[in-house]
Amino acid sequence: MTREYFAASTNQGLAVKVERLRQPQTYPDQPDAVTAIETHMSWVFLAGRCAYKLKKPAREQFLDYSTLRLREHFCHEEVRLNRRLAPGVYLGVVPLTKDGRGELQIDGGGEVVEWLVKMRRLHRDSMLDNVIRSGAPLDGQLRRVGGMLVDFYREMPAVGMSGEDYCRRCEADVLMNQALLSDPRFELPQSQIDAMHATLLSVLRRERRRFAGRAARIIEGHGDLRPEHVCLETPPVIYDRLEFNREFRLLDPVDELSYLAMECERLGRADIGGMVMDAYMECTGDRPAAAIPEYYVAYRACLRARLSAQHIRDRPRADWPRWLTQACAYLRIAQGRCLALAA
């Protein structure tokens, strides 16, 4: 997967916008302070009771934020898609404008130079990843999260993917992970990577009938269901539904819940995924063979290893050990599941 950032003037323009959005006077309510957080594809500005997300002007194989019009479109898509699982959080899309003096202001007068998603600010301490780290009890909250997801999945119509198409997509995804994880710049254990992906392909062949049967359950899900996207308010909020590529939202609910389980396992709470999965199975009666969720956990761990390693493409060398260490943590989870699948 390749990334493109555009002309130097575009990057300079982004830097000017980010610097201006760090300033409290840029915002209509002029908060006391602004905290800026850079993510892989965006900047988030915590300003008083609200948060504002700016999408970077980038283009990748599966994502295109390269023009102002596209960024506006995907801002609106993000708001639309997230209102179901995060009601009252996504407040709308607002412009960053430039007046005749060249001053940038949110929702001011003059030329629109950028678009931002405006959200109600959520409490970081209530995010599932931080609650896990704190060691606080979770049983009741997890039941509410599970019930919310079951209701969501029941509402979503099946997309009508054929079993053969689904199996081909699974195979292509495994091969892509293997190819990208094999980049010599990452210095990851090649023999381990090859063995794990051979196991995943073997499982897809051995269980092809069962995987083909999962195609009837493919729906348009969340697409990026990680603990940091689950806020344990009352009721819970599940936010940051993936907006930039619908294909990534088309998935088996068991795959999506296995993804959440894998991320919780990485944080030291492997039991959490089991609680949510059990709630799903009890409510829906969907109880796939054990190899299915095991495969999904291993595949998702390989995917996250790949995405972690790829951060070194645009990070200073001093940051590389952090991302490669994270990639190795995901590969350890994948290896454990692959050993179980091969047994």
C-alpha positions in Angstrom: 0.0 0.0 0.0 1.5 3.3 -1.0 0.7 6.7 0.4 0.8 10.0 -1.4 1.1 13.4 0.1 0.9 16.2 -2.4 2.9 19.2 -3.3 5.0 21.0 -0.7 2.4 23.9 -0.8 -0.3 21.4 0.3 1.8 20.2 3.2 2.6 23.7 4.2 -1.1 24.5 4.0 -1.8 21.7 6.3 0.8 22.9 8.8 -0.7 26.4 8.8 -4.2 24.9 9.4 -2.9 22.7 12.3 -1.1 25.6 13.9 -4.1 27.8 13.7 -6.4 25.1 15.1 -4.1 24.8 18.1 -5.1 28.4 19.1 -8.2 28.9 21.3 -9.2 32.1 19.5 -9.9 30.0 16.3 -13.0 28.5 17.9 -16.4 30.1 18.3 -16.5 29.5 22.1 -12.8 30.3 22.6 -12.0 27.5 25.0 -9.3 27.9 27.7 -6.9 25.5 25.9 -6.7 23.2 22.9 -5.1 19.8 22.8 -4.0 18.6 19.4 -3.6 14.8 18.7 -2.2 13.5 15.5 -3.5 10.1 14.2 -2.5 8.2 11.1 -4.9 10.0 8.8 -6.2 13.0 10.7 -5.6 15.6 13.4 -8.0 15.8 16.3 -8.4 19.0 18.4 -9.9 18.9 21.8 -11.3 22.3 22.5 -13.5 22.8 25.5 -16.6 20.6 25.3 -16.1 19.7 21.7 -13.6 17.9 19.5 -12.8 18.7 15.9 -11.4 16.3 13.4 -9.4 17.4 10.3 -8.6 14.8 7.6 -5.1 15.0 6.2 -4.8 15.6 2.4 -3.5 12.1 1.6 -4.2 9.3 -0.9 -3.6 5.6 -0.4 -4.6 2.5 -2.2 -7.9 2.3 -0.3 -8.4 5.9 0.7 -8.6 9.3 -1.0 -8.6 12.5 0.9 -6.6 14.3 -1.7 -9.0 17.2 -2.5 -11.1 19.6 -0.4 -14.3 18.2 -2.1 -13.4 14.6 -1.1 -12.6 15.6 2.5 -15.9 17.4 2.7 -17.7 14.3 1.4 -16.0 12.0 3.9 -16.6 14.4 6.8 -20.3 14.1 6.0 -20.1 10.4 5.6 -18.4 10.1 9.0 -21.2 12.0 10.6 -23.9 10.0 8.8 -22.4 6.6 9.6 -21.7 7.3 13.3 -25.0 8.6 14.4 -26.5 5.1 14.9 -23.9 3.9 17.4 -22.9 7.3 18.8 -26.1 9.3 19.0 -25.6 12.9 20.2 -21.8 12.7 19.6 -21.4 13.7 16.0 -22.7 17.3 15.9 -22.1 18.0 12.2 -19.5 19.3 9.7 -18.2 22.8 10.0 -15.9 24.9 7.7 -12.6 26.4 8.4 -12.6 29.7 6.6 -10.1 32.4 5.6 -11.2 36.0 5.6 -9.9 38.9 3.5 -6.9 39.4 5.9 -5.9 35.8 5.6 -7.1 34.9 9.1 -8.4 31.3 9.6 -11.5 30.8 11.7 -14.0 28.0 12.3 -17.3 28.8 10.7 -16.3 32.3 10.0 -16.7 34.4 6.9 -14.8 34.2 3.6 -13.3 31.3 1.6 -13.8 27.7 2.9 -10.3 26.2 3.1 -11.0 23.0 5.0 -13.9 21.0 6.5 -13.9 19.5 10.0 -16.1 17.0 11.8 -17.4 18.5 15.0 -18.1 16.1 17.9 -19.1 16.2 21.6 -16.0 15.6 23.5 -15.9 12.2 25.2 -14.1 11.4 28.4 -10.8 9.6 27.7 -11.0 7.8 31.1 -14.2 6.1 30.0 -12.7 4.5 26.9 -12.7 0.7 27.1 -8.9 0.5 26.5 -8.2 2.9 29.5 -10.8 1.1 31.7 -9.1 -2.2 31.0 -5.7 -0.6 32.0 -7.3 0.7 35.2 -8.5 -2.8 36.2 -12.0 -1.5 36.9 -14.9 -4.1 36.8 -16.6 -4.4 33.5 -19.2 -7.1 33.5 -22.4 -5.0 33.4 -21.0 -2.4 31.0 -19.9 -5.2 28.6 -23.4 -6.7 28.6 -24.7 -3.3 27.5 -22.1 -3.0 24.8 -22.9 -6.5 23.6 -26.6 -5.8 23.5 -26.0 -2.5 21.6 -24.0 -4.3 19.0 -26.5 -7.2 18.6 -29.3 -4.7 18.0 -27.1 -2.9 15.4 -26.2 -6.1 13.6 -29.9 -7.2 13.5 -30.9 -3.9 11.9 -28.3 -4.2 9.1 -29.5 -6.0 6.0 -27.3 -8.8 4.5 -25.4 -7.4 1.6 -25.8 -10.5 -0.6 -22.2 -11.6 -1.1 -21.8 -15.1 -2.6 -20.0 -17.7 -0.6 -17.4 -18.1 -3.3 -16.8 -14.3 -3.5 -16.3 -14.3 0.3 -13.8 -17.1 0.3 -11.8 -15.4 -2.5 -11.8 -12.2 -0.6 -10.5 -13.9 2.5 -7.7 -15.5 0.6 -6.8 -12.3 -1.1 -6.7 -10.5 2.3 -4.4 -13.2 3.8 -2.0 -13.0 0.8 -1.9 -9.2 1.0 -1.0 -9.3 4.7 1.8 -11.8 4.0 3.2 -9.8 1.2 3.3 -6.5 3.1 4.5 -8.0 6.3 7.4 -9.4 4.3 8.9 -6.0 3.5 12.5 -6.3 4.5 12.5 -2.8 6.1 10.4 -4.1 8.9 12.9 -6.9 9.8 10.1 -9.1 11.1 10.6 -12.9 11.4 10.0 -14.1 7.9 9.7 -17.8 8.6 7.1 -17.1 11.3 5.1 -14.9 8.9 5.2 -17.5 6.2 4.2 -20.3 8.5 1.2 -18.4 10.0 -0.1 -17.3 6.6 0.3 -20.9 5.3 -1.9 -22.0 8.2 -4.5 -19.4 7.5 -4.7 -20.4 3.8 -4.9 -24.1 4.9 -7.8 -23.3 7.2 -9.7 -21.5 4.5 -9.3 -24.5 2.2 -10.2 -27.0 4.9 -13.2 -25.1 6.1 -14.2 -23.6 2.8 -17.9 -24.8 3.1 -18.2 -23.2 6.5 -16.6 -19.9 5.4 -18.8 -19.8 2.4 -21.8 -20.2 4.7 -20.7 -17.0 6.6 -21.3 -15.0 3.5 -25.1 -15.0 4.1 -24.3 -13.0 7.3 -22.1 -10.3 5.8 -23.5 -6.9 6.7 -22.3 -3.3 6.7 -20.7 -3.1 10.2 -18.6 -0.7 12.1 -15.3 -1.6 10.3 -12.8 -0.6 13.1 -14.2 -2.0 16.3 -11.3 -1.5 18.8 -11.5 -0.8 22.6 -10.4 2.8 22.1 -13.6 3.3 20.0 -15.9 2.1 22.8 -16.8 4.7 25.4 -18.4 3.3 28.5 -20.9 6.0 29.2 -24.5 5.2 30.1 -25.6 4.2 27.5 -22.4 3.2 25.8 -21.1 5.0 22.8 -19.3 3.2 19.9 -17.8 5.8 17.6 -15.3 6.2 14.8 -17.1 3.9 12.4 -14.9 3.6 9.4 -16.1 6.0 6.7 -13.4 6.1 4.0 -14.1 2.7 2.3 -17.4 0.9 2.4 -15.6 -2.4 1.4 -13.9 -2.4 4.8 -17.3 -2.2 6.6 -18.7 -5.3 4.8 -18.0 -8.1 7.2 -19.2 -11.0 9.2 -20.3 -9.8 12.7 -18.3 -12.7 14.2 -15.2 -11.3 12.4 -15.9 -7.8 13.9 -16.4 -9.2 17.4 -13.2 -11.3 17.0 -11.3 -8.1 16.1 -12.5 -6.5 19.4 -11.6 -9.7 21.3 -8.1 -9.7 19.7 -7.5 -6.1 20.7 -8.7 -6.7 24.3 -6.4 -9.8 24.5 -3.5 -7.5 23.5 -4.3 -5.3 26.4 -4.3 -8.3 28.8 -8.0 -9.1 29.0 -8.7 -12.0 26.7 -11.8 -12.8 28.7 -13.6 -9.6 27.5 -13.9 -10.7 23.9 -15.4 -14.0 25.1 -18.1 -12.1 27.1 -19.2 -10.0 24.2 -19.1 -12.9 21.8 -21.1 -15.0 24.2 -23.7 -12.3 24.4 -23.9 -12.1 20.6 -24.3 -15.9 20.2 -26.9 -16.2 23.0 -29.0 -13.4 21.4 -28.7 -14.4 17.8 -28.3 -18.2 17.9 -25.3 -17.8 15.6 -22.8 -20.3 16.9 -20.0 -20.9 14.2 -17.5 -23.7 14.4 -14.6 -22.8 16.7 -12.2 -22.5 13.8 -14.1 -19.5 12.4 -13.5 -17.0 15.3 -10.0 -18.5 15.8 -9.2 -17.7 12.2 -10.7 -14.2 12.4 -8.6 -13.4 15.5 -5.4 -14.6 13.8 -6.2 -12.7 10.5 -7.0 -9.5 12.4 -3.8 -9.7 14.4 -1.8 -10.1 11.2 -3.6 -7.1 9.7 -2.9 -5.0 12.7 0.7 -6.1 12.7 1.0 -5.0 9.1 -0.6 -1.6 9.8 1.6 -1.0 12.8 4.8 -1.8 10.8 3.7 0.4 8.0 3.8 3.4 10.3 7.6 3.5 9.8 7.0 4.8 6.3 6.1 8.3 7.5 7.6 8.4 11.0 11.0 9.6 12.2 13.4 6.7 12.8 13.3 7.4 16.5 9.6 6.2 16.5 10.3 3.0 14.6 11.0 0.7 17.6 7.6 1.6 19.1 5.7 0.6 16.0 7.8 -2.5 15.3 7.4 -3.7 18.9 3.6 -3.3 18.5 3.7 -5.2 15.3 5.5 -8.1 17.1 2.9 -8.1 19.9 0.2 -8.6 17.3 2.2 -11.4 15.6 2.5 -13.2 18.9 -1.3 -13.3 19.2 -1.6 -14.5 15.6 1.0 -17.2 16.1 -0.8 -18.5 19.2 -4.1 -18.8 17.2 -2.4 -20.3 14.2 -0.8 -23.0 16.4 -4.3 -23.8 17.7 -5.7 -23.9 14.2 -2.9 -26.2 13.0 -3.3 -28.7 15.9 
